[in-house]
Amino acid sequence: MSTLMRLWRNLPLKAKVGAVLFGLFVLCAIIGPELSPYDPSYANPAPNLLMAHPSAQHLLGTTQTGQDILSQMLVGIRLTMELALLVGVIATALSVIVGVTSAFLGGVWDEVLSVVTNVFLVIPALPLLILLLGYLPQKGQWATIIVLSALGWPWGARVIRAQTLMIRNRDFIAAARESGEKSWRIITLDIIPNEVSLIAASFVNTVLYAIATSVALAFIGLTNLNSWSLGTILYWAQSQQALQLGAWWWFVPPGLAVALIGASLVLLNTGIDELGSPRLRASRGAAKIAGRRIWPTDPTPVLTQLTASRGRLAAFAHSFSRGSLLDETPAGGELL
Amino acid sequence: MLFLLRRLAFYLVAAWVAITANFFIPRAMPGNPVESIAAKYPDLTASAFKALELMLGGGNQGGLWSQYVTYLGHVFTFNFGLDIANYPTPVSTLLAQTIPWTLTLVGVATVISFVIGTGLGILAGWRHGGWLDRSLPGLMFLQAIPYFFLALLLVDFIGIELHWLPTGQGYNGATTQPGWHWAFIGSAIQHAILPAFTIVVTSVAGWMLQMRNVMITTIGEDYVVAAQAKGLANRRVIYTYAARNALLPQLQGFGLALGYVVSGALVMEIVFAYPGIGLLLLNAVSSDDFPLMQAIFLVITFTVLIANLIVDTVIVFVDPRVRAREVAR
């Protein structure tokens, strides 16, 4: 427990904000459906509840058919998060398998797997996903998860392969090999534990990809439209002309939720990045020396230069101060 | 040249993978696409039906290998058959109508976003910890917004509430006709502002973050310190010493990012009803127009591959190390 606490304390602020925000959405996915005040599919026939503005009864308003949008959101977040996390786990596992095998085996295997990885990286994913899902007669949650995982691994595989290549040549791997360790033991006990932060970053990235892509696919209508996810809410809002009728409460909350989940993952990722290479952290910025802003990238300041550029009066005043004892020219140059 | 030839070979492999996937997907998927098309469009002629079977499998068309060879021949002659939703318009005609719109929009917007993002990244990296650098988390929020959601917001606010810019279509069909005259070009630009703005806003932070990170590592290099020690002007050190070298990873990332931008732009076009290939793809999806979907996938992939090849050519000119490596061989 204390190691977890220490890890948390060392996290940059960005990563903490991201983690808390993402945790909120996970919580929402767990308890959201229980909290939802109405059945999300129930269409209230009361005429004053068709496309009603947000009110005390319906905190986020209603759709054109009188469905409660807050309930749809609370139920929908679960499906979206479930999908994204599952795709994250499966695709990251695939990228670890491909990346590590490729780097560890080397030779022809490495060549082949690298070409395959790069080909899948360069082919645009969304049109291929649309093609695959378009042909599927049943476009349910699982179909989307499988297809998204099948195309979500190349980026992580590439990064993990590069890292494994580096670790493979270290002395402790050679020592393990000399002492007769089996390959699978070297991979699972020596190599993978050294790549945890990279795998974490790759997982976060994959979850981000899964959320963005699944919502986009649902928005096009390539999903089970009878289930509630953030994407299907947006699909119905678009197809029922919410925009043209000015029903902002219909499409803003789900879109904002997607953006917030995405932002929390981006923050988490840059935070992990900074943990790995502290130089990327935002430093304190400019320091003030003798009334001038000095940036870390500026050449080391020379005090005479700084003081020489003062006005005549200021330089004269400065000559009385203790700091003037450090100057090379006593009264700041020009006055003499 | 060797570098370019190797890249070209790689892109040919990628194109072949895409073509082959395109051939096998309809045959491997459960269900028979030709039958579902026949059920949906009962008044298809027998010859159209036969062409569909050739493209999507099923029926008596000989062995898989001969089907594959015929298919390859059709792809190389850009013969994608006749569209079924708009029978008998050839698919290639539909593609030729829509590609210029998407290509211009995505191309121009991506270059704008690349230039702005890289410029801001240079400044943020140089003044590491300054106000621009500290505003990055805010900008990254913009990056997380789905393209189509930002598009919805812009249409709602600027198009419908404020009436500043048109909300949809590629040009004003009531006042002008497509052609090379100013009335049309002006109208097209006016209609492209919001879509282009969407792409720029959502993708600029990514360029900026990457450039900033590379800048920060580059600034720590000895040659930058040496340049400063020589007393060169800051501007010279920034642009010709640090940024020039930090730009190379940025260019290499450009090709990969392109696929991502294109994917986002496809969905965004739907919101703007922009007459590009994304809207065509949506219509194909909603009407189960499989031949059109397949052709669109191939065309988008080819375009991205060609764009990658262009970026590689630029890298050869910009990066002397790539050329030097070839001489050393």
Interface residues (C-beta under 8 A of the other chain):
Chain A: K14 V115 N118 V119 L121 V122 I123 P124 A125 L126 P127 L128 I130 L131 L132 G134 Y135 L136 P137 L208 A212 T213 V215 A216 F219 I220 G221 L222 L234 Q238 L243 Q244 G246 W248 F251 V252 G255 V258 A259 L260 I261 G262 A263 L265 V266 L267 T270 D273 R279 L280 A282 S283 R284 G285 A286 W295 P296 T297 D298 P299
Chain B: F10 Y11 V13 A14 V17 A18 A21 N22 I25 P26 M29 P30 G31 P33 S36 W126 R127 H128 G129 G130 D133 R134 L136 P137 M140 F141 Q143 A144 I145 P146 Y147 F148 F149 L152 L153 V155 D156 I160 L209 N213 I216 T217 I219 G220 Q228 A229 N234 G255 L256 G259 Y260 V262 S263 G264 L266 V267 I270 V271 L281 L282 A284 V285 S286 D288 F290 M293 Q294 I296 F297 I300 T301 V304 L305 N308
